[in-house]
């Protein structure tokens, strides 16, 4: 029998980063919080499509909380790098406060 291959995720600052279409999830789903990044618009730079407007949300992973109340913080940033930067800060602070 062939051994089962373990799925490896792309990581950023040691935490998983998973993309589904225009939505990226940053963080471990088993932790109390994760970051959801939604690419709302893009622009063409040369022959590449670059995220132009990105929504950032700090979400609770508690299944007992209603979806509307899971949003802890939210913001919009003018690109993926600023969105990832603020999202990683929010996530680190939220996880430290939880411990």
Beta strands, then each sheet from edge to edge (+ up, - down):
strand 1: 10-12
strand 2: 15-20
strand 3: 23-26
strand 4: 33-45
strand 5: 48-60
strand 6: 71-77
sheet 1: 1+ 2- 3+ 4- 5+ 6-
end
